[in-house]
Amino acid sequence: MQEHHFQIWPGYLTSIRQHEQKILLCCKLSHKIMRDESVLEIIEGCLRGGGDYKSEASRKIVGSTVLTAYNNTTYRVDSIDWESNPMTEFETKNGPETFIRYYERRYQLRIKDRKQPLLFVRASAKNIRGGNDKPILLIPELCRATGITDNMRRNFRLMRELSDKTRLSPREMIDRLNEFNRRLQNSADSMRVFQENNLRLGGNLVKFEGKLLEQQVIHFGGDDQVDLGSRGNN
């Protein structure tokens, strides 16, 4: 049976929006599956499998999210550029430079496979709004794969263990959100952003009144009916 090596990284999805009369920081707990294999290893596995390895590699990689460890940033892969490789030159403010030379100079990283294709990433909406609409080319060797593979989905025991690790109780979710709030309150960078926008982050989660709906009965054809109240705890 194939072994799966990965890590579960907890995180948060946040946004700041106006809700009715208040501006709120909305936060959702999230988990990311970080696999130990690089994207280059995925491509090499498709190559060893024979057949149309380019189509197989595209099926496994295009649309997935990868992490570049040298700057701890995630990217969504739009396509694989089979015509380019780390020896391809691109324009910099100091003139043309190869990817090999750029990563060695900028990050002190030596790329081993000089013939690997590159990953094509379109400019994000945020970058476009900032005036940068140029696509990004990534080195598969330096990209870590994320997400769940088809083989992992077919492993019932593994998926059950993943669910146990990522499914939190309401009390655990509240504790995690409060801890995140404390971290923001103690972070000089985050507090500077709030101050620059003349905002103050509250110390507690927002509380609101909930509503208890009356028990309802659904009637089907004939004499069949389902009492939602009696099944609510099942």
PyMOL commands that set and color helices and strands:
alter all, ss='L'
color gray80, all
select helices_A, chain A and resi 39-48+53-61+99-107+125-129+140-142+150-153+156-166+170-185+188-196+228-231
alter helices_A, ss='H'
color red, helices_A
select strands_A, chain A and resi 6-19+22-38+65-68+73-76+79-81+89-92+95-98+118-121+136-138+143-146+217-219+225-227
alter strands_A, ss='S'
color yellow, strands_A
deselect
rebuild
show_as cartoon
